[in-house]
Amino acid sequence: MNLWNIIEKKISYHAVYDKSIIEALKFAKKNNFTGIQLAVESPHLSFEHLSHEKRVEIKKFCRNNELYVNLHAPDDISLFNTNPRLQNGIFEYYKDLFKFAYDVSSKLVTIHIGSMTTFPTDTIPERIYPHEDIDLYKNTLKENLKHLISLIDGQIMLCIENYMINSLILDVLQPFISNKKCWLCYDVAKAYYNKQHKNIEVNKFFNENQKSIKQVHLHDVNENGRGHRAIGSGLIDFNEILLNIKDSPVIDYCIEVRPRSKALESLKNLKQIFSSSPNISRIK
């Protein structure tokens, strides 16, 4: 069996501009995707609008059509937030998000860790963190991540994406990954950016923790550095990257290309890339 035979059995697209979740799932079924990653930050696709009956309908549709719905939390929620009242709001949101995930039998929820607050200065061109806050931020991230994991109670895989990751985050994250408390989402375009900008430590971390990669985000990058381009239209060698992580226990390869017509184009291009590749070896 070659790698494409494995990937095509667990490949989704990022549902953003679809009219509804059911409509997105119907498109996925018709076009040989195995599921969707739902953009819950899109108001018309957000879970708070869905009644119990609608949630049951989504779950039944997935079960009857062998599809799945995975979730990506909004990217503006930061686990570096140190204010107790704001933290409470974040965790209340996540409780509701995880409840929706249970209701529709999602297997994983992907998040961005978020970022520390930075400030430009008069004399230093780059934006820097106030030195006095570093230890506080580090401990806050550790405690917030621990709390977030406790809300899942082992029922869903929490995946951390390689987005805006630095050495401080890696130090905090490693024990959680080693103890299988949370997992990793490997965005191939973010890995490409890291390589281009010599951010070696992040790619090294993901390479050393390949056995913890549960989701992969697929999209291309053009000459101007813009991501979320159609696969095959940019600079990324998908054959090489996906072969490098072929032993990872991935359960979802999500094509993060919008709108869905471009996701479908990307699916066809990805299949062509693998079918025409001379160095695809047969793998177990």
N, C-alpha and C positions, 0 to 999 in steps of 0.2 A: 504494500500500500504506500503511495507517495503522500507527501505532506498535504497537497490540495484535497485529497480524499478525506483527510482528517478535518481540515479547516472548514470545508463546505458543509459539514454536519453541525456546525455551531457558529454560524455567522449571522450577525444582526446588523441593523442600520439605526442611525440616530434619528428618532422620531421627534421632529420639531415643528414642521409646517403642516402636519397632518391635521385634518379637521377633528379627529377624535382618536382615542386609543384603539377602539374596535376597527375604525377605518384604517389605521396604521397596520394593525395586525392582518387585516384582509390583504393589504398591499404586500406585506411580507410573505404571506402564504402564496399569493399569486406569482410572486417573482423569485421564489426559491431562497428567501431568507428564512432563517430558523427562529427569528425573534426580533425584538426591538429593544433599544435602549431609550427609555422615555426621558425627555427633557422636562422634568417636573417644574422647572422655573418658568416655563411657558404657561401663563395663566389659564388658557383654555385647555391645557393638558394636565393641570395640577390636580392632585388627589382630593383636595378639600371640597371640590365641587361634586364628587362622586358619591352617590347614595350606596347603601349596602347592596341593593339590587344590581346596580351597575358594576360593582366590584365582583359580584358573583358571576355576572355575565362575562366579564373579562376573563376570569379564572376558568370558566367552562369553555369559552372559545379557545383559550390556549390549550387546555387539556384535550379537547376534541380534535384540534388541528396540529397537535404536537409542536406548539410554539411556546415562547416564553417572553416575559417582560422583565428586563433588568432596569435598574434606576441609577441615575446620576444626580447626586445632590447639587443644588445651586453652588456656583463657584465663588460666591461672595460671602460664604460662611467661614469664618476663621476660627480655628481651634487655638489660636494665640490670644483670643479675647480674655482679658483678665478681670473684667468687671462682673461681679456676681449676678447682677440683674440681667445683663446682656447674655451671660452664660446660660441663665435659666431659660431665656427666650430661645436660644439655640437648641437646648436639649428638649424643650417642649416641641419645637418643630421636628426634631429628629424622631421623637416618640411617635408623632403622627405619621411621619414618612415611613418608619419601620412597620407601623401598624398596617399601612397600605401595602407595603411589600409582603407582609404575611398574608393579607387578604387575597392578593393575586398570585401568590406562590412564587414571588421573585427569589432567585437564588443569591443574588448579590446586589450590593449598593456600593457605588463608587463615589469617593469624595476627593476634594482637594483639601489639603491641610490648611491652606490659608497662609497669610504672611504677617510678619511683625510690622508695626508702624515705623516708617522711616521718615527722615527729615533731611532736606538739602541744607547745606551750610554756606556761609559766605566764602569760605576758603577752600572747601573740598567739593569738587564737582559732582562726585557720586553721592547718592543718598545713603545715609548711614543710620544704624540703630544707636540710640542712647546707650552708652556702655553700662550704665547703672541698671538697665532693664533686662540685660541678657539672661541672667540667672532666673529672674522672675518669669520671663517668657518661656524658658526651657522647662521649668517646673510646671507652669500653667499648661503647656502643651502635653506634658506627660499625664497630668491629672485629668485634663479634658478628654484626652484620647482614652484613658482608662474608663472614665464615666461613660463615654459614647459606646464603648465595647460592652459595658455592662448592660446597656439598654437593649442590645441585640440578643444577649443571653444564648449565644451559640446557634441561633436559628437561621441566621443569614451571614453570608460572607461579606465583611467590610473590606473594601479594596481601596488602597491609597495610590493615587495616580502620581506619576513622576512629573509633577507640574509645580514650578517654583519651589523646588526642593534644594536645601543647602545642608552643610555639614552639621549644623545644630539639629536640624530635623532628623537627619540620618542617625545621629547618636541616640536620640530619643526613640526612634522608630525600631531600631534593630532588636531590642528585647521583645517587643510585641510580635515582630515577624518571626523571630526564633522560636517563640513559644506558641506560634500558630493562633495568636489572638486576633490578628488581622492579616490581610493579604495584600498583594500588589496588583496594580493595573499599569501595564507597560504601554505607553503611548509612543508609537514609533517616530512620530514627528518631533515630539519633545526630546527623544533620545538623539535624533539627528541634530537638533539645536544644541544640545549639550556637547555633542562631539565637535560641532563647528566652533563653539565658544569655549572650548577647552575645559568644560565643566566635567572633568574626568571622573571625579569621585562619585557622582550620581549614577552614571552608567556602570561604574565598577560595582556599586552597591547592588544594582538590579541584576548585574551579571552573576554576582556571588549569591544572590537570593532567587535564582531562577525557579527553584522548586516552589516558590511562594507566589508566582505569577498566575493569577486566575482569570484576568481579562486583558485583552490587547485592543488598543485603539488604532485604527488604520486610516490614515489620510496622508496625502502627499504635500510637499512643500515646493513652491516655485522659486525662481531665481531671485525674487525680491524678498524672500523669507516668509511669505504668507503661507500659513498652513490651511488645513481643511480644504485642500484642492483635491480634485478627482484623482484617484489612484491611476498611475501611469502617465500623468500629465506633468510631473515634476521631477525632482532630483533623487528620490528615495529608491534604493534597491530593495524591494520587498522580498524578493527571493532570498537574498543574503540575510536580511534581518530575521525573517521568520524561520529560516533554517537554523539560525544561531540560538533560537529559543524553542526549538522543536521538542525538547524534552520537558518543557514546562507544563504543569497540569492545567492548561487553559480550558475554561468552560465556555468562553464567549469571545469571539473576534468581532468587534463592533466597527463597522465602517462609519467613521465620524465625518461624513461628507454630506453637506446640505445644498439644495433640497434633495428629496428622495430620488428624483430622476437622475441626479448626479451620483447618488449612492448606488443606484442600479447600474449605471455606466461603470462605476468603480468595481462592482462585483464582477461584471463581465471582463473588465480589464485585468483584474487580479487572476481570474481563471486563465486568461490568455497568457499572462506572465508565467504562470506555473506550467502550463501545457507546452510552452515553447522553450522552457529552460533546459539547457543541456546538462546541467549539473544537479538535477533533482535525483537524489538516490532513493532507493526503496528503504523505508524505515519501518520499524516495528509499530 
